Amino acid sequence: MLAEALPVVAEVKGNLGSVAYGLAAIGPGIGVGIIFGQGVQAIARQPELTNVIRQNMLLGFALTEALALIGFVVPFVHK
């Protein structure tokens, strides 16, 4: 019984980096949606501050995507 389970464990361990990145991409994906959704609402409410709001949206987007890139690199670096 144990001998049959060992290949399955090795197979899961080989794909663990891909699974970890998939889970790590969920948070930044939700964050980007919130950033742009709230940014569009803010521009609709105060059109005179469009440039400031857009600048803050892009800064938030860049920081959120940096988290996604860190989530992509860490599973492959940490073995």
MOPAC internal coordinates of N, CA, C and O (Angstrom, degrees):
PM7 1SCF
backbone

  N    0.0000 0     0.00 0     0.00 0    0    0    0
  C    1.4546 1     0.00 0     0.00 0    1    0    0
  C    1.5309 1   110.87 1     0.00 0    2    1    0
  O    1.2310 1   120.18 1   134.80 1    3    2    1
  N    1.3378 1   117.25 1   -45.20 1    3    2    1
  C    1.4525 1   121.20 1   179.89 1    5    3    2
  C    1.5271 1   111.83 1   -68.04 1    6    5    3
  O    1.2310 1   120.50 1   144.26 1    7    6    5
  N    1.3160 1   116.65 1   -35.74 1    7    6    5
  C    1.4572 1   120.73 1   179.52 1    9    7    6
  C    1.5236 1   111.64 1   -65.40 1   10    9    7
  O    1.2310 1   120.40 1   149.45 1   11   10    9
  N    1.3210 1   116.84 1   -30.55 1   11   10    9
  C    1.4689 1   120.22 1   177.66 1   13   11   10
  C    1.5230 1   111.51 1   -73.40 1   14   13   11
  O    1.2310 1   119.53 1   150.78 1   15   14   13
  N    1.3259 1   118.50 1   -29.22 1   15   14   13
  C    1.4608 1   122.43 1  -176.65 1   17   15   14
  C    1.5265 1   112.12 1   -80.11 1   18   17   15
  O    1.2310 1   119.49 1   155.93 1   19   18   17
  N    1.3249 1   118.58 1   -24.07 1   19   18   17
  C    1.4640 1   120.41 1  -176.52 1   21   19   18
  C    1.5255 1   113.88 1   -61.39 1   22   21   19
  O    1.2310 1   118.07 1   136.92 1   23   22   21
  N    1.3308 1   121.27 1   -43.08 1   23   22   21
  C    1.4741 1   118.63 1   177.32 1   25   23   22
  C    1.5251 1   112.59 1   -63.37 1   26   25   23
  O    1.2310 1   120.00 1   146.88 1   27   26   25
  N    1.3199 1   117.60 1   -33.12 1   27   26   25
  C    1.4613 1   120.86 1   179.48 1   29   27   26
  C    1.5244 1   109.87 1   -66.57 1   30   29   27
  O    1.2310 1   120.24 1   138.19 1   31   30   29
  N    1.3313 1   117.14 1   -41.81 1   31   30   29
  C    1.4644 1   120.88 1   178.55 1   33   31   30
  C    1.5299 1   110.06 1   -63.35 1   34   33   31
  O    1.2310 1   119.92 1   138.14 1   35   34   33
  N    1.3076 1   117.76 1   -41.86 1   35   34   33
  C    1.4596 1   120.98 1   178.51 1   37   35   34
  C    1.5222 1   110.58 1   -64.39 1   38   37   35
  O    1.2310 1   120.11 1   143.14 1   39   38   37
  N    1.3070 1   117.39 1   -36.86 1   39   38   37
  C    1.4627 1   121.40 1   179.76 1   41   39   38
  C    1.5278 1   110.75 1   -67.53 1   42   41   39
  O    1.2310 1   119.94 1   138.23 1   43   42   41
  N    1.3210 1   117.71 1   -41.77 1   43   42   41
  C    1.4670 1   121.37 1   178.62 1   45   43   42
  C    1.5216 1   110.00 1   -67.30 1   46   45   43
  O    1.2310 1   119.76 1   140.77 1   47   46   45
  N    1.3122 1   118.06 1   -39.23 1   47   46   45
  C    1.4507 1   120.94 1  -179.47 1   49   47   46
  C    1.5268 1   111.54 1   -66.00 1   50   49   47
  O    1.2310 1   119.73 1   147.64 1   51   50   49
  N    1.3085 1   118.13 1   -32.36 1   51   50   49
  C    1.4520 1   121.14 1   178.60 1   53   51   50
  C    1.5199 1   112.81 1   -68.97 1   54   53   51
  O    1.2310 1   119.96 1   150.54 1   55   54   53
  N    1.3067 1   117.68 1   -29.46 1   55   54   53
  C    1.4625 1   121.68 1  -178.24 1   57   55   54
  C    1.5230 1   112.62 1  -101.33 1   58   57   55
  O    1.2310 1   119.91 1  -171.08 1   59   58   57
  N    1.3125 1   117.79 1     8.92 1   59   58   57
  C    1.4581 1   120.83 1  -175.65 1   61   59   58
  C    1.5247 1   112.39 1   -65.51 1   62   61   59
  O    1.2310 1   119.75 1   145.61 1   63   62   61
  N    1.3348 1   118.08 1   -34.39 1   63   62   61
  C    1.4667 1   120.54 1   178.10 1   65   63   62
  C    1.5102 1   112.01 1   -63.46 1   66   65   63
  O    1.2310 1   120.53 1   141.91 1   67   66   65
  N    1.3236 1   116.58 1   -38.09 1   67   66   65
  C    1.4669 1   120.46 1   178.68 1   69   67   66
  C    1.5164 1   111.15 1   -68.95 1   70   69   67
  O    1.2310 1   120.47 1   139.59 1   71   70   69
  N    1.3087 1   116.71 1   -40.41 1   71   70   69
  C    1.4683 1   120.80 1   178.33 1   73   71   70
  C    1.5252 1   109.95 1   -65.28 1   74   73   71
  O    1.2310 1   120.56 1   137.92 1   75   74   73
  N    1.3318 1   116.54 1   -42.08 1   75   74   73
  C    1.4633 1   120.46 1  -179.82 1   77   75   74
  C    1.5222 1   111.01 1   -63.11 1   78   77   75
  O    1.2310 1   120.18 1   139.43 1   79   78   77
  N    1.3219 1   117.26 1   -40.57 1   79   78   77
  C    1.4687 1   118.90 1   178.79 1   81   79   78
  C    1.5250 1   110.70 1   -67.52 1   82   81   79
  O    1.2310 1   120.28 1   140.94 1   83   82   81
  N    1.3058 1   117.08 1   -39.06 1   83   82   81
  C    1.4645 1   119.64 1   177.44 1   85   83   82
  C    1.5176 1   111.74 1   -59.39 1   86   85   83
  O    1.2310 1   120.67 1   137.69 1   87   86   85
  N    1.3175 1   116.33 1   -42.31 1   87   86   85
  C    1.4604 1   119.62 1   177.41 1   89   87   86
  C    1.5248 1   111.25 1   -70.42 1   90   89   87
  O    1.2310 1   120.15 1   144.03 1   91   90   89
  N    1.3247 1   117.33 1   -35.97 1   91   90   89
  C    1.4635 1   120.36 1  -179.86 1   93   91   90
  C    1.5191 1   112.16 1   -70.51 1   94   93   91
  O    1.2310 1   119.46 1   157.61 1   95   94   93
  N    1.3142 1   118.64 1   -22.39 1   95   94   93
  C    1.4643 1   121.54 1  -178.87 1   97   95   94
  C    1.5243 1   112.58 1   -82.08 1   98   97   95
  O    1.2310 1   119.93 1   166.65 1   99   98   97
  N    1.3229 1   117.74 1   -13.35 1   99   98   97
  C    1.4631 1   120.44 1  -178.72 1  101   99   98
  C    1.5313 1   110.92 1   -66.59 1  102  101   99
  O    1.2310 1   120.34 1   132.32 1  103  102  101
  N    1.3307 1   116.95 1   -47.68 1  103  102  101
  C    1.4668 1   121.15 1  -177.97 1  105  103  102
  C    1.5191 1   113.36 1   -60.70 1  106  105  103
  O    1.2310 1   119.64 1   126.94 1  107  106  105
  N    1.3365 1   118.28 1   -53.06 1  107  106  105
  C    1.4630 1   118.35 1   177.99 1  109  107  106
  C    1.5339 1   113.19 1   -62.56 1  110  109  107
  O    1.2310 1   120.28 1   147.50 1  111  110  109
  N    1.3244 1   117.07 1   -32.50 1  111  110  109
  C    1.4661 1   119.17 1   177.41 1  113  111  110
  C    1.5195 1   111.72 1   -62.98 1  114  113  111
  O    1.2310 1   120.88 1   135.80 1  115  114  113
  N    1.3092 1   115.93 1   -44.20 1  115  114  113
  C    1.4650 1   120.37 1   176.92 1  117  115  114
  C    1.5290 1   109.95 1   -66.31 1  118  117  115
  O    1.2310 1   120.44 1   139.45 1  119  118  117
  N    1.3384 1   116.77 1   -40.55 1  119  118  117
  C    1.4593 1   120.75 1  -179.95 1  121  119  118
  C    1.5128 1   113.04 1   -61.44 1  122  121  119
  O    1.2310 1   120.35 1   138.31 1  123  122  121
  N    1.3188 1   116.95 1   -41.69 1  123  122  121
  C    1.4707 1   120.74 1   179.31 1  125  123  122
  C    1.5252 1   109.93 1   -64.46 1  126  125  123
  O    1.2310 1   120.52 1   138.98 1  127  126  125
  N    1.3060 1   116.62 1   -41.02 1  127  126  125
  C    1.4716 1   119.91 1   178.03 1  129  127  126
  C    1.5181 1   112.02 1   -62.12 1  130  129  127
  O    1.2310 1   120.74 1   137.91 1  131  130  129
  N    1.3109 1   116.19 1   -42.09 1  131  130  129
  C    1.4692 1   119.97 1   179.05 1  133  131  130
  C    1.5199 1   110.50 1   -66.97 1  134  133  131
  O    1.2310 1   120.16 1   136.65 1  135  134  133
  N    1.3362 1   117.30 1   -43.35 1  135  134  133
  C    1.4686 1   120.84 1  -178.47 1  137  135  134
  C    1.5248 1   111.02 1   -58.47 1  138  137  135
  O    1.2310 1   120.40 1   129.05 1  139  138  137
  N    1.3265 1   116.85 1   -50.95 1  139  138  137
  C    1.4604 1   118.86 1  -176.34 1  141  139  138
  C    1.5244 1   112.33 1   -74.71 1  142  141  139
  O    1.2310 1   120.16 1   147.31 1  143  142  141
  N    1.3163 1   117.30 1   -32.69 1  143  142  141
  C    1.4687 1   119.64 1   176.84 1  145  143  142
  C    1.5181 1   111.68 1   -63.87 1  146  145  143
  O    1.2310 1   120.86 1   133.04 1  147  146  145
  N    1.3268 1   115.96 1   -46.96 1  147  146  145
  C    1.4591 1   119.75 1   179.12 1  149  147  146
  C    1.5323 1   111.41 1   -70.52 1  150  149  147
  O    1.2310 1   120.34 1   148.29 1  151  150  149
  N    1.3198 1   116.95 1   -31.71 1  151  150  149
  C    1.4639 1   120.13 1   177.68 1  153  151  150
  C    1.5182 1   112.11 1   -65.11 1  154  153  151
  O    1.2310 1   120.74 1   138.28 1  155  154  153
  N    1.3287 1   116.20 1   -41.72 1  155  154  153
  C    1.4666 1   119.90 1   177.93 1  157  155  154
  C    1.5219 1   110.36 1   -64.97 1  158  157  155
  O    1.2310 1   120.19 1   140.18 1  159  158  157
  N    1.3182 1   117.23 1   -39.82 1  159  158  157
  C    1.4622 1   119.88 1   176.94 1  161  159  158
  C    1.5257 1   111.21 1   -63.71 1  162  161  159
  O    1.2310 1   120.56 1   138.85 1  163  162  161
  N    1.3244 1   116.53 1   -41.15 1  163  162  161
  C    1.4629 1   119.74 1  -179.81 1  165  163  162
  C    1.5248 1   111.24 1   -65.33 1  166  165  163
  O    1.2310 1   120.27 1   139.94 1  167  166  165
  N    1.3259 1   117.10 1   -40.06 1  167  166  165
  C    1.4677 1   120.02 1   178.16 1  169  167  166
  C    1.5226 1   110.25 1   -66.66 1  170  169  167
  O    1.2310 1   120.25 1   143.24 1  171  170  169
  N    1.3233 1   117.13 1   -36.76 1  171  170  169
  C    1.4696 1   119.72 1   178.16 1  173  171  170
  C    1.5241 1   111.11 1   -66.53 1  174  173  171
  O    1.2310 1   120.05 1   145.87 1  175  174  173
  N    1.3156 1   117.52 1   -34.13 1  175  174  173
  C    1.4686 1   120.16 1  -179.08 1  177  175  174
  C    1.5277 1   112.36 1   -79.21 1  178  177  175
  O    1.2310 1   120.36 1   143.28 1  179  178  177
  N    1.3284 1   116.93 1   -36.72 1  179  178  177
  C    1.4641 1   120.67 1  -178.12 1  181  179  178
  C    1.5258 1   109.96 1  -134.03 1  182  181  179
  O    1.2310 1   120.08 1   -99.76 1  183  182  181
  N    1.3259 1   117.44 1    80.24 1  183  182  181
  C    1.4638 1   120.26 1  -177.00 1  185  183  182
  C    1.5335 1   113.77 1   -63.25 1  186  185  183
  O    1.2310 1   119.77 1   157.58 1  187  186  185
  N    1.3240 1   118.04 1   -22.42 1  187  186  185
  C    1.4598 1   119.72 1  -179.09 1  189  187  186
  C    1.5314 1   112.06 1   -71.09 1  190  189  187
  O    1.2310 1   119.73 1   163.31 1  191  190  189
  N    1.3273 1   118.12 1   -16.69 1  191  190  189
  C    1.4702 1   121.58 1   179.10 1  193  191  190
  C    1.5268 1   112.01 1  -104.04 1  194  193  191
  O    1.2310 1   120.30 1  -154.03 1  195  194  193
  N    1.3139 1   117.03 1    25.97 1  195  194  193
  C    1.4684 1   120.94 1  -175.93 1  197  195  194
  C    1.5210 1   112.50 1   -57.68 1  198  197  195
  O    1.2310 1   119.84 1   135.36 1  199  198  197
  N    1.3276 1   117.92 1   -44.64 1  199  198  197
  C    1.4712 1   120.12 1  -176.98 1  201  199  198
  C    1.5238 1   111.83 1   -64.98 1  202  201  199
  O    1.2310 1   120.04 1   138.70 1  203  202  201
  N    1.3238 1   117.52 1   -41.30 1  203  202  201
  C    1.4688 1   120.98 1   179.89 1  205  203  202
  C    1.5229 1   110.26 1   -67.40 1  206  205  203
  O    1.2310 1   120.52 1   136.13 1  207  206  205
  N    1.3210 1   116.61 1   -43.87 1  207  206  205
  C    1.4632 1   120.63 1  -179.41 1  209  207  206
  C    1.5205 1   110.31 1   -64.85 1  210  209  207
  O    1.2310 1   120.18 1   137.01 1  211  210  209
  N    1.3204 1   117.27 1   -42.99 1  211  210  209
  C    1.4687 1   120.39 1   179.63 1  213  211  210
  C    1.5287 1   110.88 1   -63.30 1  214  213  211
  O    1.2310 1   120.43 1   140.12 1  215  214  213
  N    1.3263 1   116.79 1   -39.88 1  215  214  213
  C    1.4605 1   120.61 1   178.44 1  217  215  214
  C    1.5323 1   110.34 1   -62.57 1  218  217  215
  O    1.2310 1   120.21 1   135.65 1  219  218  217
  N    1.3253 1   117.20 1   -44.35 1  219  218  217
  C    1.4585 1   120.41 1   178.52 1  221  219  218
  C    1.5284 1   111.91 1   -67.23 1  222  221  219
  O    1.2310 1   120.29 1   144.80 1  223  222  221
  N    1.3323 1   117.06 1   -35.20 1  223  222  221
  C    1.4604 1   120.12 1   176.97 1  225  223  222
  C    1.5190 1   110.79 1   -62.96 1  226  225  223
  O    1.2310 1   120.01 1   134.56 1  227  226  225
  N    1.3225 1   117.58 1   -45.44 1  227  226  225
  C    1.4556 1   120.57 1  -178.53 1  229  227  226
  C    1.5249 1   112.10 1   -68.03 1  230  229  227
  O    1.2310 1   120.25 1   144.70 1  231  230  229
  N    1.3257 1   117.13 1   -35.30 1  231  230  229
  C    1.4619 1   120.28 1   175.91 1  233  231  230
  C    1.5296 1   110.28 1   -65.21 1  234  233  231
  O    1.2310 1   120.31 1   135.14 1  235  234  233
  N    1.3235 1   117.01 1   -44.86 1  235  234  233
  C    1.4632 1   120.74 1   177.21 1  237  235  234
  C    1.5161 1   112.02 1   -63.22 1  238  237  235
  O    1.2310 1   120.38 1   141.75 1  239  238  237
  N    1.3227 1   116.87 1   -38.25 1  239  238  237
  C    1.4670 1   121.19 1   177.75 1  241  239  238
  C    1.5267 1   110.71 1   -63.35 1  242  241  239
  O    1.2310 1   120.38 1   136.05 1  243  242  241
  N    1.3311 1   116.87 1   -43.95 1  243  242  241
  C    1.4671 1   120.28 1  -179.01 1  245  243  242
  C    1.5237 1   110.93 1   -63.89 1  246  245  243
  O    1.2310 1   120.11 1   137.85 1  247  246  245
  N    1.3231 1   117.40 1   -42.15 1  247  246  245
  C    1.4610 1   120.05 1   179.57 1  249  247  246
  C    1.5243 1   111.42 1   -67.52 1  250  249  247
  O    1.2310 1   120.25 1   142.18 1  251  250  249
  N    1.3111 1   117.13 1   -37.82 1  251  250  249
  C    1.4587 1   120.59 1   179.23 1  253  251  250
  C    1.5225 1   110.87 1   -67.97 1  254  253  251
  O    1.2310 1   120.15 1   139.13 1  255  254  253
  N    1.3132 1   117.31 1   -40.87 1  255  254  253
  C    1.4648 1   120.02 1   178.12 1  257  255  254
  C    1.5195 1   111.81 1   -68.99 1  258  257  255
  O    1.2310 1   120.11 1   152.27 1  259  258  257
  N    1.3263 1   117.40 1   -27.73 1  259  258  257
  C    1.4694 1   119.65 1   175.14 1  261  259  258
  C    1.5199 1   109.83 1   -62.81 1  262  261  259
  O    1.2310 1   120.06 1   143.08 1  263  262  261
  N    1.3293 1   117.50 1   -36.92 1  263  262  261
  C    1.4619 1   120.49 1   176.22 1  265  263  262
  C    1.5265 1   110.94 1   -63.60 1  266  265  263
  O    1.2310 1   120.41 1   141.66 1  267  266  265
  N    1.3190 1   116.82 1   -38.34 1  267  266  265
  C    1.4678 1   119.77 1   178.28 1  269  267  266
  C    1.5252 1   110.57 1   -65.38 1  270  269  267
  O    1.2310 1   120.09 1   140.41 1  271  270  269
  N    1.3171 1   117.44 1   -39.59 1  271  270  269
  C    1.4662 1   119.99 1   178.63 1  273  271  270
  C    1.5220 1   111.52 1   -67.93 1  274  273  271
  O    1.2310 1   120.29 1   142.46 1  275  274  273
  N    1.3253 1   117.05 1   -37.54 1  275  274  273
  C    1.4677 1   119.76 1   175.73 1  277  275  274
  C    1.5248 1   109.54 1   -63.36 1  278  277  275
  O    1.2310 1   120.44 1   138.56 1  279  278  277
  N    1.3356 1   116.77 1   -41.44 1  279  278  277
  C    1.4597 1   120.17 1   177.44 1  281  279  278
  C    1.5139 1   112.51 1   -64.07 1  282  281  279
  O    1.2310 1   120.18 1   153.54 1  283  282  281
  N    1.3142 1   117.27 1   -26.46 1  283  282  281
  C    1.4617 1   121.20 1   178.10 1  285  283  282
  C    1.5295 1   111.35 1   -76.92 1  286  285  283
  O    1.2310 1   119.89 1   142.62 1  287  286  285
  N    1.3164 1   117.82 1   -37.38 1  287  286  285
  C    1.4550 1   122.03 1  -173.78 1  289  287  286
  C    1.5291 1   112.78 1   -83.11 1  290  289  287
  O    1.2310 1   119.81 1   140.78 1  291  290  289
  N    1.3182 1   117.98 1   -39.22 1  291  290  289
  C    1.4640 1   121.84 1  -172.51 1  293  291  290
  C    1.5271 1   113.34 1   -58.16 1  294  293  291
  O    1.2310 1   117.92 1   135.46 1  295  294  293
  N    1.3362 1   121.56 1   -44.54 1  295  294  293
  C    1.4667 1   118.70 1  -179.07 1  297  295  294
  C    1.5303 1   113.29 1   -62.38 1  298  297  295
  O    1.2310 1   120.13 1   152.49 1  299  298  297
  N    1.3148 1   117.35 1   -27.51 1  299  298  297
  C    1.4584 1   119.30 1  -178.86 1  301  299  298
  C    1.5193 1   112.16 1   -87.05 1  302  301  299
  O    1.2310 1   119.74 1   153.99 1  303  302  301
  N    1.3205 1   118.11 1   -26.01 1  303  302  301
  C    1.4508 1   121.74 1   178.63 1  305  303  302
  C    1.5245 1   110.47 1   -81.64 1  306  305  303
  O    1.2310 1   120.74 1   139.53 1  307  306  305
  N    1.3176 1   116.19 1   -40.47 1  307  306  305
  C    1.4704 1   121.72 1  -177.05 1  309  307  306
  C    1.5217 1   109.18 1   -91.57 1  310  309  307
  O    1.2310 1   121.04 1   -81.16 1  311  310  309
  N    1.3150 1   115.61 1    98.84 1  311  310  309
  C    1.4673 1   119.42 1  -179.51 1  313  311  310
  C    1.4892 1   111.55 1  -112.84 1  314  313  311
  O    1.2310 1   120.10 1   180.00 1  315  314  313

